[in-house]
Amino acid sequence: MQHPLDNPKLIKRLDSRNVLPSVEQFSSQCRDAWREATTISLPAAYHKVSNIVLVGMGGSALGAHVVKTAIPLRIPMAIVNDYRLPDYAGKNTLIVLSSYSGTTEEVLSAAQEAQEKKAKILVIATGGALADFAKKNHAPIYRFTPLHNPCGQPRLGAGYTLIGLLAILKTLGLARISGNEVKDAIAGIDIFAEKLGPATPFTENPAKQLAKTLEKKIIFIAASEHLVGSAHIMANQINETGKQFAAYFPLPEMNHHLLEGLTFPKELKKYAHFLFLESDLYHPRTQKRYPLTQEVVRKQGFSASSWHRSTPSRISQALEAIAFSGFTTFYLSLLNGIDPSEIPWVEYFKKKMAS
């Protein structure tokens, strides 16, 4: 008997705005961004900054979380999801203003403050008022055309903002990573994603199987080190694409408090599921914590599953986790019988804020 996720008619009926092609083209987004952003001309003074502050909201900031956790950086980096810059930001700070649409009000507010602080400003956007700001103030910009994100949702175009930011930091000498390592990681997504696509049946498709496991669950994601940023993306996509509650917790930090917080309410164990993102590249003591943490949550009556990576680099594992998340959350939306592109409550909120 055919599993519902193996039925192409279900995808045709629910995916009205081409979310699946956006998920399938994640590697193409990354490839284009690396090729384009590595050619951007950057002022000499930008090579001498002492810290990085990226300002972005929602899907526009997702890539920054991966860069911060998965890439060795030579200087500190902070991510701001708000209107105001930190007090320490100044003329020696690289302020990266990231807005997929170029119209995000929080980012535009921070842009004015960055100018007042005489910071080194760099813009990542498709256009909009933020691109106009960059032109007016002679700030370098990675202005991308998202050909490989046909659905238009920023969370599903993270390849552009992630690899675009990484390429710029690499050019500035702020990211310790080789071009070949990045290219190999992107190439690896193509091979990995083939196994997750809709043509691969449920019985052989780990993304479809995980979606079924997560159906109708409150999802707690546990991750460490270089996969924490990918866990952030996964939680975001479960929220927006799958329309289910998800949150992520860094491990080992969660071992020091969350394990006690699972006692009440007693009904929580009926609905919650733990997903552990494991890696052979974690610190040995951290690796030891994963099976033990799973034992503890199961002893408390919670269901749990694990996703394990053993590819050779941190960036390859981080990108594979994002690709896996894209397919899993797409299938989750199908199981929930909803259009994965629609975000009615986010759009309602934005309209009310604009009125």
N, C-alpha and C positions, 0 to 999 in steps of 0.2 A: 504494500500500500504506500502511495506517494506521501511524503511528509509535506505539510503546507508550505514550508520554506523552499521546497523544490519546485513549486508551481509558478512558472513565469507569469501567469495571469494575475497572481496576487501582486507581484511587483508592478505590473502595468496598471493595475487598478489603483494602487495606493501611492506610487511614486510619481506624482504629477509634475514635479519640477526638477527631475533628473538628479536626485541625491545620489543614487547608485553610481552614475558616471563620475561624479565628483569624488566619491570614495575610491573608485577604481583608478583614478588619475592622480592620486596623491604623489606617486613617484615622479610623474611628469611635472607636477607643480614644483617639486624639489629640484628637479633637473633644470627647469627654466630659471628658477630663482638663483641657483648657483651660477649659471652661465651669465645671467644679466647683472646680478649684484656685484660680482667680482670685477666688473668693468667700470664701476662708479668711481669718479675722481673725487678724492677726499683731501681737504686742506692739510697742510703739514702739521698745523697746530692740533689737529684732531688725534694725531698719533701720541700726543703727550698728556692726555687726560689722566686724571688720578682715580676716577670712578665713573660708573655707568648707571644711569637711571632710565629705565624704559617706562613710558606711560602708555597704557592701553587698557581697554575694557573688553570683557567677554572674549569672543573668538579672536579679536585683534591682538590680544596679549598671550594667547596660548603658546605660541612658538617660543616666547621669551622664557617661559617656565622650563622648557626643555633645554634651551641654551644654558640657562643658569645652573641646572642640575647635572646635565650630561656632558658639558664641555669644560675643560680646564681653562679658566680665565686668569689673566695676569693681574687684574685689578678687581675690586669689589663691584658687584652689580646688584641693584635693587629694582623691584618691579612695583610700580605705583598704579593702583586701580582707583583713582580718585581725581579730584580737581586740582589739588595742590601738590607742589613739589616738597620734598623734605628740606628742612632748614639748611642742611649742609651742602645742598646743591649750589654750585657757583661757577665761576669762569673756567675752572679746571674739570668740570663735570661734562660728560657726554650725555646729553638728553636725547633719547630716541623717542620720537612721537609716532606711535603706531596706531593707525586707524584704517581698517579695511576700506570703509566708505570715504574716509576723509572728512566726515561730518560729525564725529563723536564729540559731544559738548564737553565732556570732562577733559579730553585730550586737547581740545582747542583752548580751554581755560589754562591748562598747564603750559601750552605753547606761549601764551602771553607772559606768563611768569618766567619761563625759561629765557625769554628775550630780555626781560627786566634784569635778570640775574647775570646776563651776558655769558650764558653757558654756550657750550658747543652743541648746536642743534642739528639733528638729523631726522628726516621724515621717512616713514614707510607708509604708503597709501596708494590707492588706485586713482585718486583725484580729489575732487571736492575742495572745501575751504582750506583744508590742511595743505593740499598741494599749492593752492594760491598763496598761503602763508609762506611756504618754503621759497616760492619764486620771488615774492616781495622782499624777503629777508635774505636772499641769496644763500639759503641753507641747502646742503646736499640732500637729495631725495632718491629713494628707490621707489619709483612709480611703476607699478606692475600692471599688466593687463591679464586678468585671471581667466585665460582661455580654457584652462583645465579645471575650472570650478563652475560648471554650467548651472548649478543650482543657485549660486550667488550667496550662499550662507557663509559668513566669515569663519565659523568653526570648521567648515569643511574645505577651507582654503588655507589651512594652517601651514601647508608646505611653502607657500610664498613668504609668509611673515617669519617662519622659523629659519629656513635656509637663507632668506634674504638677510636677516639679522646676523646669522652666523658668518656669511660671506663678507659682510662689512667689517665685523670684528676681526676676522682673519686678515683682511686687507690692512687694517690698522695695527696688526701685530698684537692684538689683545686676546686672541683665542689660540690656544696651543693645540692645533689639529692640522693635519696635512690635507691637501686637496685630494689626494688619492684615497684617503680614509673616508672622506665625505662621499666621493664618487662611488666607491665600493659599497658604502652603506645604502646609497640610493639605488644602485643596481640590484642589491639584495632584496629590496622591497618588491621589485617586479616578480622575482621567483617566489617569494613568500606569499604575495597577494594572489597569485594564480590558484593556490590551494584553498583560498577563502571565498572565491567568487561564487556567484549563484549557480554556475554550471557544475560545481562540485557538490555531490549529493550530501544530504544531512549526515549520513552514516560515516562520511569521510571528511566532513567539514567542521573543524574545531570552532569556528566563529558561529556557525548555526547552532552547534551543540551548546555553546556557552549562552547564547541568547535564550535558548529554551530553559536552561538552568536559572537564568536571571529573571525570567518572566514573572511578573507580579511580586517581585521581591524589593525590599529596601536593600540597597547595595553599599557595602562598606569595602573600599579598596585599600589594600595595604601594599606599600611599595617602599623602596629604599634607594638612596644615592641617586644614580643616573636615571632611574625609572620614576622618580617622584613627579617630575614634570609631565611625563606621559600619563601617569595616574590622574593628574589634574585634568588633562585633556579628556581622558576616558570619562571622568565624572561629569564634565561639562557636556559631552556628547550624549551620555545616558540621560541627563536632564533634558536637553533640548531636542535631541533626535528621538530618543526612546520614550520621553515623557514620564520617566520614573525617577524617584529620589535616589541620589547617589552622593557619597562623600568619600574623600580619601584621607588616609592617615599614614604619616611616615613611620616607619619601623626602623630603629627600636623605640622611638619616642612613645608610641602607643602602648608599649609594654609597661610603661611606668604610670599609666592612669586608666586607659580605656578598658582594660581587662576587668577592672572593678565596676566600671560604669555599665556593664552588660547585665547586671543583676535585676534592675527594674527599668521599665515595667516588664512584668513577666511575659506579656503577650508579644514582646519584641522578637523573641526567638522564633515565633511562628512565621514572621514575615521577612526577617533580615537574613542576608547571605553575605559571607565574607569571600572576597576574591583576592588572592595573594599573587602579586607579580614577583616572581622569583628570578634570580640570576646567578650564574656561576662567577660573575665578576664582583659581587658584593664582598665586603670584608668577611673573612672566615667566621668571625663571631656573629655577624649579622645573619649569615647563611644558617648558622645553627639555630637562630631564633625562629626561623620560619616554621619548621615542623612542630616545634614546641608551642608556638603561638596558635597554630591550627589545632593542636591537641587541647589547649585550654578553651578555645571558643567552642569546640565540639563537645567538650565535657559540660559546658554550660547550656548545651542544647541547640547550638546554632549550626546551620549547614555551611559548608565551606568548599571552595575549589581553588586550584592553583594553576597558574600559567607560567611556564618555566622557559627561559631563554639561555642559550649557550653559545650564541654567535660571538665572534672574537672581539668586537669593539663596543664601547658604551653607546656610541652614536647609532650603530646599526641596531642594537637592541631597543633603543629609544624610538627609532623610526618604525621598527617592526611592531612595537606596542601600539603606536598611533594607527598604523594600517589595520592592525587587528581590531582595535577599538572602532574604527570606522565601519568595518563590515559587521561586527557584532551588534553595534547600536542600530545599524540599519535594519538588520534582521529582527531586532527587538521591537522596532516600530511596527514591523509587519505583523508580528505576533500580537501586538496590542491593537492592531486594526486601525492604525492612524497614518496619515500622510507625514513622512519624516521631515519634510521641509517646513511645515507650518509651526510657528511660534506665536500663537494668538495672544497669550498673556504678556509676553515681552512687548509685542507690538501695541497692545492696549495700554501698557504702562507708558511707553514712549509717546503715544498720542496725548495722553493726559498730561505728561510733563511739558509737552510743547504748547498746550492750550493756555 
